Amino acid sequence: MPRRGEYRGGFPAPSAPSRSSQAQRIGLRQAVALDTGRRPVTVTFDPSGYVCSQLAAELAEEWVELMEAASLSVSACRGFRKAMSSFCTYLDSVEPRSAEASLAAGEPDLHGAVTEWIRLLSAAYRAGSPSPAWLASRLRQLIARRIAHQGRPVAGHLHGWVKGALGVSKGQSAEVDEFSRADKKQIIQAAWSARRATEERIRKGRALAAAGRDPRVDGWEEPANLLWALAHRVWTGEDIAQRLPPYAQWPAPLRELLPPGILSQHTVNSLLRHLVGMLYPHNLDLHSYRILLMASTGRTSEEVVALHEDDIEYGPRSVLIDFTKQRARATRRSAFSTPADKEDRVLHPSSPRLDVAEVTRTLLALARPLAERSAIAPVPLFLRAAVSHHTMTVRSFSGHGSGLRLTDWLSIHKVRVDGPADIRRLRKSGKVEKAITFKGRISDIADDHTQETFRRSYAHGTTLRVIAGQVITTAQQHWLSKALTGPVVLDQEAEQSLQDPEVESALGLSAQDIEQLRAGELDMGVSSCRDPFASPFERPGQLCPVAPTRCLECRNAFILPSNLPQLLLFAAHLEQLRHRLTPRHFHALWGQSQANLTEVLRLRTDAEIARARRRIADEGLTLQLPITSQVEFDV
């Protein structure tokens, strides 16, 4: 047996239907009976309605047995039927010999028909829809089951298709946005209140059951006796239904348990459902706990609902939980803090406290009687009781089906949200909060899935887009303030006042720095540098790698009057580059430097520029650039 969380490849093994199976054959017509918790649903498929009736019957045989081997939902069952119907309808329309079609026969070639059917599937759905891949995979699963059965041969090249690529892209479902902060807050508050109401109702119901007696001795008209019979499993729901007096003879205590406006033919079943609800949680009750656990752990609905007692380890100040994600075939352990002493707990908190340990302990206490009743071990956290046709059954939580959805829970508790009422939005709200906490670091946000999954499924949200814009803006401001602020330009008068303590403080220079500037020890050519080993273009402690070509874009640069000749030579050099490079290339490489240089030269007087040009001519000055820069420019 595979361990929990371990992936078991392949499909459920084919097996012959048992007498107690939910699947049945009605002549050539195939039917699958599913118990949804409210009423049985029968899904039928009639192969005789197709020309390729032999092929349809073979697929239907695998479909019936698959429904026996795997506990699938009604929608999944109907999805397999849709895949069979779609392929059989297509084959009848294109294959003249479809009446002879069979998985065991080599002719007609079903592999070519399957390939063409898959190709045409995409045209029937919107671009990027996952439905074509979903239908094709269902048909392939049925064929794979038949291949796995030794007594059911499959001819042709279908073996290769089953083992190889599906032939159609998976597509992508429409992603939902996260809940707004206001919507999430009211959902959690409603879940907190509903949880307290559930626990109070069950506490009172079990206390009333403890005060009851055997109804055979003390009467069938007393609610406490009926609760005692159900809690101690002395009498079943069918037994109670048979022994109850007619509705007209019911005493007031029993009538008060019925909802208003109930029809007479539904009174007994409604009474039993109410009595069971006083002892055990029903499906809508578990929505509250799912919401609270998802909000407190940040995990998906799939991971939370799948928890059982062996996944949880309680400590003095924390609780360790193993979350299993079946789709990713992975199990991850997470720790959550919890108050250790009673003094740490607030008896009447002003807002819901999302204590993971408390919620899981409560769920285990509610589910344990149901697990013992049905001999389920280890105890799942999300177990519920259901009543159908006077029979009480124990089932797992279901978030789908009429009256069982999140939308039904929100409607009952009068909670209105903007956008679709999808439980996945609660998970995405948690991701947004984590993104804010970790300031957009994906490596920390995507701690329970891959970074690619985060980009594909979570990074599209409205809030995260706003955060991303803020991050980009902050980064731009940081870069502009650090690297593109430009140099400090000093004229002759400002250079003379460098000894002033106020000037030193304003410029962030020490007396030693000023002396080095005046002595030319920090001269980098087109400018002087505050500290060549603290360049914004390199890590601290490393010599600046871009001086002097990027000095005009650096905050560390000081331009003194003595730097004017080199600035004029650098301006002429940039003018040559402008003619040699394309405008876009020049602007990308030198646009900022030229803009800053133009502003620096504008601050100089015509007389200063004339003197600098005479000095260049008299002394034969040239532009002082590193050899590597000269080579780069020449190229």
Phi and psi in degrees as a GROMACS rama.xvg file:
@    title "Ramachandran Plot"
@    xaxis  label "Phi"
@    yaxis  label "Psi"
@TYPE xy
-70.2885  147.035  PRO-2
-73.8496  162.944  ARG-3
-64.2265  133.165  ARG-4
88.6007  -9.89626  GLY-5
-87.2962  137.554  GLU-6
-79.4763  132.917  TYR-7
-112.866  110.731  ARG-8
-72.022  169.561  GLY-9
85.6813  -168.503  GLY-10
-114.814  161.856  PHE-11
-55.0118  135.196  PRO-12
-64.636  137.341  ALA-13
-64.6144  143.201  PRO-14
-150.297  156.86  SER-15
-74.2556  142.14  ALA-16
-64.7467  139.234  PRO-17
-91.6312  168.11  SER-18
-66.6921  -28.6029  ARG-19
-89.4078  8.08372  SER-20
-66.3199  154.109  SER-21
-81.4925  -13.3813  GLN-22
-94.7367  150.09  ALA-23
-150.888  154.321  GLN-24
-108.341  128.545  ARG-25
-117.512  89.6254  ILE-26
63.9951  -129.987  GLY-27
-81.9164  -22.2487  LEU-28
-72.2554  136.004  ARG-29
-105.086  141.693  GLN-30
-139.284  143.416  ALA-31
-124.905  122.095  VAL-32
-97.9114  123.959  ALA-33
-119.861  135.75  LEU-34
-98.001  111.403  ASP-35
-89.3296  -1.42101  THR-36
97.3291  -19.1082  GLY-37
-115.663  -45.6488  ARG-38
-156.738  148.616  ARG-39
-65.7368  142.633  PRO-40
-123.507  129.161  VAL-41
-109.197  123.414  THR-42
-106.865  122.22  VAL-43
-116.068  155.827  THR-44
-144.913  124.014  PHE-45
-109.426  102.151  ASP-46
-63.2241  -25.2587  PRO-47
-67.7645  -10.7432  SER-48
-80.6778  -0.124154  GLY-49
-121.265  151.415  TYR-50
-65.0019  -39.8425  VAL-51
-83.1235  57.3647  CYS-52
-65.7502  -31.7669  SER-53
-65.8885  -46.9867  GLN-54
-62.3551  -44.3158  LEU-55
-61.3551  -38.0843  ALA-56
-66.8279  -37.0008  ALA-57
-66.5164  -44.0542  GLU-58
-64.7696  -41.1198  LEU-59
-64.6245  -33.81  ALA-60
-62.1205  -43.176  GLU-61
-68.4026  -36.0303  GLU-62
-62.39  -45.4488  TRP-63
-62.0945  -44.62  VAL-64
-71.1723  -32.1842  GLU-65
-64.8227  -39.5239  LEU-66
-64.3084  -29.2101  MET-67
-72.0243  -41.2682  GLU-68
-78.9749  -27.6094  ALA-69
-123.045  136.243  ALA-70
-84.6372  88.3826  SER-71
-103.452  158.585  LEU-72
-76.0376  169.113  SER-73
-62.1644  -40.6847  VAL-74
-64.8423  -38.2173  SER-75
-66.9444  -40.3979  ALA-76
-61.0352  -44.1438  CYS-77
-69.0978  -29.0405  ARG-78
-64.318  -42.0343  GLY-79
-61.9484  -41.6719  PHE-80
-62.3001  -39.5791  ARG-81
-64.058  -39.2055  LYS-82
-64.7572  -43.5452  ALA-83
-63.1834  -45.879  MET-84
-63.6349  -41.0297  SER-85
-64.4352  -44.4861  SER-86
-69.9316  -42.9796  PHE-87
-64.7038  -38.6725  CYS-88
-63.9968  -42.3888  THR-89
-63.2187  -44.675  TYR-90
-62.5882  -40.6761  LEU-91
-61.6848  -31.1248  ASP-92
-83.0914  -20.6049  SER-93
-118.475  -18.8295  VAL-94
-108.548  113.316  GLU-95
-63.1584  -27.2533  PRO-96
-102.182  31.4094  ARG-97
-63.243  -24.0097  SER-98
-64.7528  -24.2993  ALA-99
-92.3638  -2.96939  GLU-100
-65.9987  134.678  ALA-101
-157.174  146.7  SER-102
-64.4417  -24.235  LEU-103
-86.9582  -12.305  ALA-104
-98.5872  145.871  ALA-105
-79.4641  -25.2653  GLY-106
-127.333  138.126  GLU-107
-69.6522  158.511  PRO-108
-72.9221  106.931  ASP-109
-77.6394  -22.7905  LEU-110
-63.9332  -43.8305  HIS-111
-64.8571  -37.5378  GLY-112
-65.8248  -40.5943  ALA-113
-63.813  -42.4387  VAL-114
-61.687  -45.0188  THR-115
-70.4211  -36.0028  GLU-116
-61.6055  -42.8296  TRP-117
-64.7839  -39.9239  ILE-118
-62.7289  -38.4906  ARG-119
-82.3079  -14.3868  LEU-120
-60.9406  -40.9101  LEU-121
-62.5564  -28.7086  SER-122
-69.8877  -19.0732  ALA-123
-88.2632  -3.31976  ALA-124
-130.472  165.499  TYR-125
-64.2404  158.669  ARG-126
-62.1693  131.809  ALA-127
82.898  4.87134  GLY-128
-69.0497  140.612  SER-129
-81.3373  -6.43077  PRO-130
-62.0886  -43.4882  SER-131
-57.6559  -45.8731  PRO-132
-65.6473  -35.4983  ALA-133
-64.4638  -46.2181  TRP-134
-66.198  -43.5284  LEU-135
-63.5288  -39.6665  ALA-136
-67.6086  -32.6299  SER-137
-67.9605  -42.5933  ARG-138
-63.988  -41.5622  LEU-139
-64.1152  -35.5296  ARG-140
-64.1709  -39.4769  GLN-141
-66.105  -42.4261  LEU-142
-66.1373  -37.9812  ILE-143
-64.2948  -36.9103  ALA-144
-63.6647  -38.6343  ARG-145
-70.0263  -37.3531  ARG-146
-62.0729  -37.0954  ILE-147
-70.7841  -17.026  ALA-148
-87.45  122.529  HIS-149
-65.3972  -33.0928  GLN-150
-88.7538  9.36298  GLY-151
-130.328  89.0402  ARG-152
-68.6825  149.329  PRO-153
-127.507  118.677  VAL-154
-95.5843  175.791  ALA-155
80.0214  -159.641  GLY-156
-98.3636  17.8828  HIS-157
-67.9298  -24.3031  LEU-158
-60.1928  -41.4971  HIS-159
-65.7654  -38.7784  GLY-160
-65.7249  -39.535  TRP-161
-64.3858  -37.4818  VAL-162
-86.0122  -22.1476  LYS-163
-97.9063  -151.835  GLY-164
-72.3738  153.168  ALA-165
-69.7537  -34.5424  LEU-166
100.648  0.0774473  GLY-167
-149.266  142.698  VAL-168
-68.1497  151.589  SER-169
-66.9635  -24.3105  LYS-170
75.1619  -172.539  GLY-171
-147.723  128.558  GLN-172
-76.0559  158.594  SER-173
-70.7973  123.287  ALA-174
-79.4854  148.257  GLU-175
-103.929  154.858  VAL-176
-85.5128  164.943  ASP-177
-76.3651  163.085  GLU-178
-68.7155  147.149  PHE-179
-68.606  162.665  SER-180
-61.0723  -38.3513  ARG-181
-67.3333  -42.5597  ALA-182
-65.1414  -42.9949  ASP-183
-62.9925  -39.4621  LYS-184
-62.8725  -45.1274  LYS-185
-71.7333  -30.0977  GLN-186
-65.0995  -45.1612  ILE-187
-66.838  -39.9747  ILE-188
-64.1973  -40.3085  GLN-189
-65.9262  -39.4456  ALA-190
-65.0658  -38.8144  ALA-191
-63.3442  -46.7199  TRP-192
-65.1166  -42.1716  SER-193
-65.129  -36.5758  ALA-194
-63.4776  -45.5625  ARG-195
-62.0461  -39.9865  ARG-196
-65.5614  -38.5851  ALA-197
-63.575  -47.316  THR-198
-65.3366  -36.9505  GLU-199
-68.1276  -40.276  GLU-200
-63.1099  -45.4901  ARG-201
-70.4636  -35.8345  ILE-202
-62.3962  -44.1569  ARG-203
-67.5978  -38.8988  LYS-204
-64.3585  -42.575  GLY-205
-70.7238  -33.2415  ARG-206
-66.8104  -37.9274  ALA-207
-68.5122  -36.4237  LEU-208
-65.6639  -35.9224  ALA-209
-66.7639  -26.0754  ALA-210
-87.3597  -7.2075  ALA-211
-83.5461  175.799  GLY-212
-136.38  175.258  ARG-213
-61.2266  120.567  ASP-214
-64.255  -21.437  PRO-215
-65.6932  -26.8309  ARG-216
-98.3308  -41.5729  VAL-217
-104.888  2.67803  ASP-218
107.28  148.26  GLY-219
-96.8138  3.15567  TRP-220
-97.3684  -1.76769  GLU-221
-98.3794  122.241  GLU-222
-57.2797  -36.9108  PRO-223
-62.3687  -38.0967  ALA-224
-68.3335  -39.9989  ASN-225
-65.59  -39.0018  LEU-226
-65.5173  -39.5892  LEU-227
-61.0486  -42.0449  TRP-228
-64.5031  -41.3369  ALA-229
-71.9689  -40.8862  LEU-230
-67.5869  -37.1841  ALA-231
-93.4938  3.22193  HIS-232
56.3079  32.8562  ARG-233
-81.4756  -39.6495  VAL-234
-127.173  141.659  TRP-235
-88.1357  172.929  THR-236
-62.3537  -36.3033  GLY-237
-64.4929  -39.185  GLU-238
-63.0093  -43.5392  ASP-239
-64.8875  -42.092  ILE-240
-61.894  -36.3255  ALA-241
-72.6494  -29.356  GLN-242
-99.4425  -7.696  ARG-243
-69.0754  143.068  LEU-244
-70.4158  166.683  PRO-245
-56.0979  153.426  PRO-246
-57.5453  -34.0781  TYR-247
-64.191  -23.0274  ALA-248
-98.6522  5.1202  GLN-249
-67.7134  138.999  TRP-250
-75.1365  167.606  PRO-251
-58.0515  -41.1117  ALA-252
-57.7313  -35.3079  PRO-253
-75.4501  -40.6664  LEU-254
-63.1925  -33.2124  ARG-255
-68.1545  -18.118  GLU-256
-80.8263  -11.5604  LEU-257
-88.0677  145.441  LEU-258
-70.1859  152.89  PRO-259
-66.2131  145.467  PRO-260
77.4248  15.9689  GLY-261
-73.1994  139.051  ILE-262
-75.5139  151.765  LEU-263
-62.9435  -32.9616  SER-264
-73.7303  -11.8166  GLN-265
-108.104  5.95814  HIS-266
-65.0831  -44.1648  THR-267
-66.3473  -47.4513  VAL-268
-64.4938  -38.4767  ASN-269
-65.0461  -39.2545  SER-270
-64.038  -45.0618  LEU-271
-63.2192  -39.5087  LEU-272
-63.858  -38.471  ARG-273
-68.9725  -41.7907  HIS-274
-63.518  -43.0486  LEU-275
-64.3316  -37.5414  VAL-276
-66.1211  -21.1055  GLY-277
-78.8152  -13.2583  MET-278
-109.469  -32.1505  LEU-279
-137.505  156.352  TYR-280
-73.6606  147.504  PRO-281
-104.83  -178.946  HIS-282
-61.1623  -43.7056  ASN-283
-65.3975  -28.9545  LEU-284
-61.861  -38.216  ASP-285
-72.3445  -17.4689  LEU-286
-58.5767  -39.5048  HIS-287
-62.4439  -43.5755  SER-288
-70.3281  -36.0989  TYR-289
-62.6584  -43.2723  ARG-290
-62.0971  -45.4448  ILE-291
-66.1348  -39.9519  LEU-292
-69.694  -39.4986  LEU-293
-65.2593  -40.151  MET-294
-68.9716  -33.7803  ALA-295
-85.7371  -26.8885  SER-296
-103.142  -22.4819  THR-297
76.8717  12.2577  GLY-298
-93.1233  169.44  ARG-299
-77.7672  163.718  THR-300
-61.3625  -39.3866  SER-301
-58.573  -44.4334  GLU-302
-69.8818  -38.8175  GLU-303
-71.0365  -45.4403  VAL-304
-67.7092  -26.094  VAL-305
-82.5818  -0.896758  ALA-306
-68.7285  145  LEU-307
-137.064  176.885  HIS-308
-64.423  -28.0893  GLU-309
-72.8346  -13.8081  ASP-310
-83.1038  -8.64695  ASP-311
-117.173  133.5  ILE-312
-130.289  115.139  GLU-313
-90.4741  136.313  TYR-314
-119.283  178.697  GLY-315
-64.9322  -34.4787  PRO-316
-130.447  12.9374  ARG-317
-158.26  169.461  SER-318
-134.819  132.872  VAL-319
-102.441  131.75  LEU-320
-130.696  132.212  ILE-321
-95.4625  112.478  ASP-322
-97.3747  130.216  PHE-323
-111.52  124.567  THR-324
-110.016  105.82  LYS-325
-64.3865  -36.5163  GLN-326
-64.6936  -37.4754  ARG-327
-90.0212  -6.41045  ALA-328
53.2676  48.9297  ARG-329
-141.439  148.807  ALA-330
-124.339  127.648  THR-331
-125.485  141.473  ARG-332
-101.495  135.63  ARG-333
-132.08  149.334  SER-334
-113.481  140.716  ALA-335
-132.834  133.17  PHE-336
-75.0692  157.019  SER-337
-152.625  148.418  THR-338
-59.6931  137.263  PRO-339
-90.7311  -33.9115  ALA-340
-118.656  161.128  ASP-341
-63.3868  -29.0474  LYS-342
-65.8824  -24.8348  GLU-343
-77.5259  -14.2384  ASP-344
-92.9418  142.895  ARG-345
-96.3988  123.666  VAL-346
-67.8733  -38.3818  LEU-347
-129.249  77.1425  HIS-348
-67.3032  146.025  PRO-349
-75.3175  -21.114  SER-350
-140.639  159.053  SER-351
-58.7011  134.232  PRO-352
-98.8855  118.278  ARG-353
-85.9701  77.7211  LEU-354
-95.7114  109.698  ASP-355
-61.8916  -43.1406  VAL-356
-63.2395  -41.7548  ALA-357
-65.8919  -43.5091  GLU-358
-65.5072  -43.3477  VAL-359
-67.9887  -37.3397  THR-360
-63.223  -41.7369  ARG-361
-63.6387  -42.5466  THR-362
-62.5316  -41.4185  LEU-363
-64.3441  -39.4397  LEU-364
-65.757  -35.2097  ALA-365
-74.8481  -34.9156  LEU-366
-86.1543  -23.5343  ALA-367
-59.9371  -45.2999  ARG-368
-59.467  -36.7633  PRO-369
-68.9437  -39.1641  LEU-370
-65.1156  -41.1444  ALA-371
-65.696  -35.7054  GLU-372
-64.2489  -35.0005  ARG-373
-107.435  8.37502  SER-374
56.7276  46.1232  ALA-375
-98.9401  125.788  ILE-376
-143.63  141.149  ALA-377
-66.2734  164.724  PRO-378
-72.9991  118.376  VAL-379
-71.5082  148.33  PRO-380
-72.7162  -34.6712  LEU-381
-106.289  79.173  PHE-382
-114.188  146.385  LEU-383
-143.412  159.699  ARG-384
-104.303  142.137  ALA-385
-135.636  149.381  ALA-386
-122.953  124.856  VAL-387
-140.079  122.895  SER-388
54.9858  46.877  HIS-389
69.61  8.4917  HIS-390
-112.165  129.335  THR-391
-91.5392  130.922  MET-392
-129.015  156.654  THR-393
-107.269  125.558  VAL-394
-134.884  165.018  ARG-395
-79.7456  163.087  SER-396
-64.1617  142.582  PHE-397
-132.429  129.282  SER-398
-97.7633  9.8654  GLY-399
-128.58  160.66  HIS-400
107.724  156.964  GLY-401
-61.7686  126.504  SER-402
79.7711  0.641061  GLY-403
-114.759  -5.02945  LEU-404
-81.3974  168.188  ARG-405
-62.6496  -34.8231  LEU-406
-60.9096  -36.6735  THR-407
-66.6542  -40.7228  ASP-408
-64.7274  -43.8236  TRP-409
-63.388  -39.0758  LEU-410
-65.4927  -41.4626  SER-411
-63.3532  -39.3424  ILE-412
-94.4229  10.3212  HIS-413
56.852  45.9539  LYS-414
-108.652  123.958  VAL-415
-114.094  132.127  ARG-416
-125.11  154.172  VAL-417
-80.8375  132.389  ASP-418
87.63  -174.816  GLY-419
-68.3794  146.234  PRO-420
-87.127  78.5039  ALA-421
-114.807  128.324  ASP-422
-65.4691  -22.1565  ILE-423
-64.1111  -25.3983  ARG-424
-66.61  -27.8586  ARG-425
-68.8238  -41.1751  LEU-426
-61.4409  -41.8031  ARG-427
-69.4394  -29.9047  LYS-428
-63.6004  -39.633  SER-429
-63.5916  -37.0755  GLY-430
-66.1519  -36.9942  LYS-431
-63.5272  -44.2269  VAL-432
-62.3699  -38.4628  GLU-433
-67.2201  -37.6966  LYS-434
-63.2363  -38.8345  ALA-435
-66.7049  -41.9811  ILE-436
-62.8872  -44.0632  THR-437
-93.0336  11.0674  PHE-438
55.3398  40.4521  LYS-439
81.0825  9.14633  GLY-440
-77.03  108.83  ARG-441
-64.8411  -33.9128  ILE-442
-60.2809  -30.5093  SER-443
-89.1807  -33.0151  ASP-444
-70.847  -44.1814  ILE-445
-87.1736  57.124  ALA-446
-85.5707  -11.8985  ASP-447
-120.987  15.7624  ASP-448
-164.733  -179.491  HIS-449
-77.9104  160.311  THR-450
-65.7981  -32.5557  GLN-451
-65.3779  -37.229  GLU-452
-62.7271  -39.4478  THR-453
-62.8723  -45.0169  PHE-454
-64.8584  -36.6259  ARG-455
-79.8328  -37.7224  ARG-456
-109.794  -19.0724  SER-457
-122.475  -28.2748  TYR-458
-75.121  -4.26595  ALA-459
-86.4645  -8.4318  HIS-460
-61.5349  154.01  GLY-461
-60.0163  -47.9517  THR-462
-61.6395  -43.1743  THR-463
-68.1052  -29.6795  LEU-464
-66.718  -40.0884  ARG-465
-62.6199  -43.8892  VAL-466
-61.8225  -43.0559  ILE-467
-60.7082  -40.3103  ALA-468
-62.6677  -40.3218  GLY-469
-65.1111  -39.607  GLN-470
-63.4188  -43.7811  VAL-471
-63.4159  -44.5775  ILE-472
-61.9341  -43.3798  THR-473
-62.2941  -42.1273  THR-474
-64.351  -40.5179  ALA-475
-64.3466  -43.9451  GLN-476
-63.4923  -38.5707  GLN-477
-63.0185  -45.2473  HIS-478
-65.5005  -43.83  TRP-479
-63.771  -38.44  LEU-480
-74.4576  -28.8414  SER-481
-90.8135  -45.6297  LYS-482
-108.365  -26.1004  ALA-483
-113.162  16.5162  LEU-484
-66.9172  -35.6283  THR-485
97.129  170.931  GLY-486
-80.0244  168.387  PRO-487
-95.434  124.746  VAL-488
-102.488  125.446  VAL-489
-117.959  133.348  LEU-490
-91.1099  -172.87  ASP-491
-63.3589  -41.1398  GLN-492
-67.2405  -40.5608  GLU-493
-66.9286  -34.7878  ALA-494
-65.5105  -35.6494  GLU-495
-70.4023  -25.1704  GLN-496
-92.6978  13.2384  SER-497
-66.358  -22.1387  LEU-498
-73.7489  -13.6163  GLN-499
-67.0088  127.274  ASP-500
-57.6319  -36.1587  PRO-501
-65.6721  -38.3748  GLU-502
-67.0667  -42.761  VAL-503
-57.3401  -44.4722  GLU-504
-66.3253  -40.4287  SER-505
-65.9345  -36.6759  ALA-506
-86.6409  -10.2231  LEU-507
71.3183  33.7179  GLY-508
-113.192  149.919  LEU-509
-96.038  171.07  SER-510
-63.1863  -36.1741  ALA-511
-66.278  -38.9818  GLN-512
-62.2503  -40.4244  ASP-513
-66.0634  -40.9344  ILE-514
-64.0645  -40.1842  GLU-515
-66.8464  -36.0151  GLN-516
-62.96  -47.6531  LEU-517
-65.9651  -33.3871  ARG-518
-80.8439  -6.6866  ALA-519
81.0939  10.6237  GLY-520
-69.7507  -22.038  GLU-521
-107.354  17.9183  LEU-522
-73.2997  123.994  ASP-523
-107.949  6.57383  MET-524
112.832  -89.9455  GLY-525
-77.6883  -11.3317  VAL-526
-159.614  172.858  SER-527
-103.198  156.662  SER-528
-119.706  136.351  CYS-529
-62.2442  -46.7921  ARG-530
-158.18  102.508  ASP-531
-62.9705  -14.432  PRO-532
-99.366  10.8391  PHE-533
-128.696  48.8179  ALA-534
-76.7518  138.743  SER-535
-71.2411  -8.06601  PRO-536
-97.2403  2.38285  PHE-537
-148.876  163.098  GLU-538
-65.8881  149.048  ARG-539
-56.396  138.254  PRO-540
95.0016  -11.9387  GLY-541
-100.487  143.947  GLN-542
-66.0529  138.914  LEU-543
-57.4182  124.527  CYS-544
-88.0536  -8.42908  PRO-545
-113.567  3.75262  VAL-546
-75.2097  142.335  ALA-547
-96.9963  7.41378  PRO-548
-66.3588  -26.3028  THR-549
-112.793  15.1938  ARG-550
-63.2391  -30.8022  CYS-551
-73.7362  -5.18346  LEU-552
-111.517  9.2809  GLU-553
-109.325  139.814  CYS-554
-73.8692  -17.7708  ARG-555
-82.2319  -9.22208  ASN-556
-80.0196  140.06  ALA-557
-121.115  123.375  PHE-558
-102.943  113.993  ILE-559
-99.0223  165.51  LEU-560
-58.0547  -29.4711  PRO-561
-70.3306  -15.242  SER-562
-84.914  -3.93429  ASN-563
-61.0282  -42.1804  LEU-564
-58.0034  -45.3614  PRO-565
-64.5296  -33.9016  GLN-566
-64.6987  -40.3944  LEU-567
-65.7944  -40.2208  LEU-568
-65.284  -37.7826  LEU-569
-67.9483  -35.1978  PHE-570
-63.5152  -41.541  ALA-571
-64.8299  -36.8686  ALA-572
-64.9009  -42.6589  HIS-573
-65.2468  -32.6324  LEU-574
-66.1996  -36.6653  GLU-575
-65.2334  -41.4179  GLN-576
-63.9851  -33.6338  LEU-577
-61.4471  -36.8349  ARG-578
-79.1418  -22.3717  HIS-579
-91.0713  -25.5861  ARG-580
-105.777  157.981  LEU-581
-68.5979  153.351  THR-582
-55.1814  -42.8418  PRO-583
-65.3929  -42.4253  ARG-584
-66.2493  -43.1676  HIS-585
-64.3526  -42.9189  PHE-586
-64.341  -37.9944  HIS-587
-66.4426  -36.9076  ALA-588
-88.7391  -41.0072  LEU-589
-127.675  6.16246  TRP-590
-60.4942  -44.1905  GLY-591
-67.8371  -42.0326  GLN-592
-62.4165  -42.6559  SER-593
-65.6835  -39.1257  GLN-594
-63.4618  -43.8402  ALA-595
-67.0308  -38.8096  ASN-596
-64.9176  -41.5671  LEU-597
-60.3139  -40.4003  THR-598
-68.394  -38.0119  GLU-599
-64.2341  -46.059  VAL-600
-67.3057  -28.5683  LEU-601
-65.9349  -27.9465  ARG-602
-76.8584  -13.54  LEU-603
-89.5157  148.897  ARG-604
-80.115  162.535  THR-605
-62.6241  -34.2981  ASP-606
-67.0181  -41.2966  ALA-607
-63.8729  -40.826  GLU-608
-68.0263  -38.6063  ILE-609
-64.7233  -43.2289  ALA-610
-62.5819  -41.0467  ARG-611
-64.0578  -36.7869  ALA-612
-69.9657  -38.2159  ARG-613
-63.7161  -38.2882  ARG-614
-64.4445  -39.7798  ARG-615
-61.746  -43.2495  ILE-616
-69.8134  -43.6098  ALA-617
-69.229  -41.7451  ASP-618
-95.249  -3.89708  GLU-619
63.0955  40.5661  GLY-620
-69.8674  145.579  LEU-621
-126.94  164.275  THR-622
-70.5912  126.552  LEU-623
-90.7493  94.3822  GLN-624
-122.759  149.773  LEU-625
-62.1617  155.08  PRO-626
-59.6573  -39.1165  ILE-627
-62.6933  -35.8016  THR-628
-68.8346  -38.0095  SER-629
-64.1633  -41.2017  GLN-630
-64.3124  -43.1785  VAL-631
-61.4849  -42.0136  GLU-632
-69.3467  -38.1617  PHE-633
-64.1875  -40.1437  ASP-634
